[in-house]
Amino acid sequence: MSSTIRAKVRHGILEPLEKIDLPEGKEVIITIFGTPSNLDFDAFSRSAGGWKGPVNVESLLHNIYADRLVSTRPEPRL
């Protein structure tokens, strides 16, 4: 059984923001994923425009697809 709930941290204790359907004393494993903060969004915004100058899209796509055809693995010996 698995489920996902939201919780807040108050004084070092996780407080669920919704009802949990678990029997009293049940042991669970908790995995914590943080929500993105404004700092994360600001860093993403600052990275915009990383390619300066005009980009030849046709040439870029041609090179990407050409590189996919190059095999870097050795021939298998049968």
C-alpha positions as CSV (number, residue, x, y, z in Angstrom):
1,M,0.0,0.0,0.0
2,S,1.3,3.5,-0.8
3,S,-0.2,6.9,-0.8
4,T,0.9,10.5,-1.0
5,I,-0.1,13.2,1.4
6,R,1.0,16.8,2.1
7,A,2.4,17.8,5.5
8,K,4.0,20.8,7.1
9,V,6.9,20.9,9.5
10,R,6.3,22.6,12.8
11,H,8.9,22.5,15.5
12,G,10.7,19.6,13.8
13,I,7.5,17.5,13.6
14,L,5.6,16.6,10.4
15,E,2.0,17.5,10.7
16,P,-0.3,16.0,8.0
17,L,-2.5,18.5,6.1
18,E,-5.1,15.8,5.4
19,K,-6.6,12.7,7.0
20,I,-4.4,9.6,7.1
21,D,-6.1,6.2,7.1
22,L,-3.6,4.2,9.1
23,P,-4.1,2.2,12.3
24,E,-2.5,3.6,15.4
25,G,1.1,2.4,15.9
26,K,1.6,1.4,12.2
27,E,5.2,1.9,11.1
28,V,5.7,3.6,7.8
29,I,8.6,4.8,5.6
30,I,8.6,8.5,4.7
31,T,10.2,9.9,1.6
32,I,10.5,13.7,1.5
33,F,10.4,15.7,-1.7
34,G,10.8,19.4,-1.3
35,T,8.6,21.8,-3.3
36,P,10.5,24.3,-5.5
37,S,11.1,27.6,-3.9
38,N,11.3,31.0,-5.5
39,L,15.1,30.7,-5.4
40,D,14.9,27.7,-7.7
41,F,12.6,29.6,-10.1
42,D,14.9,32.6,-10.1
43,A,17.9,30.4,-11.0
44,F,15.9,28.9,-13.8
45,S,14.9,32.4,-15.1
46,R,18.6,33.6,-15.0
47,S,19.6,30.7,-17.2
48,A,17.3,31.9,-20.0
49,G,19.1,33.1,-23.0
50,G,22.1,30.8,-22.5
51,W,22.5,30.6,-26.3
52,K,23.5,34.1,-27.4
53,G,23.2,35.1,-31.0
54,P,21.1,33.5,-33.8
55,V,20.7,29.8,-33.8
56,N,20.4,28.0,-37.1
57,V,17.6,25.5,-36.1
58,E,17.8,23.4,-39.3
59,S,21.6,22.9,-38.8
60,L,21.1,22.1,-35.1
61,L,18.5,19.5,-35.8
62,H,20.5,18.0,-38.7
63,N,23.5,17.6,-36.3
64,I,21.5,16.1,-33.5
65,Y,20.0,13.5,-35.8
66,A,23.3,12.8,-37.5
67,D,25.0,12.2,-34.1
68,R,22.3,9.7,-33.2
69,L,23.4,7.5,-36.1
70,V,27.0,7.3,-34.9
71,S,27.6,4.1,-33.0
72,T,30.2,4.2,-30.2
73,R,29.7,0.6,-29.2
74,P,32.1,-2.1,-30.6
75,E,30.9,-4.7,-33.0
76,P,29.7,-7.8,-31.0
77,R,31.7,-11.0,-31.5
78,L,29.5,-13.9,-32.3
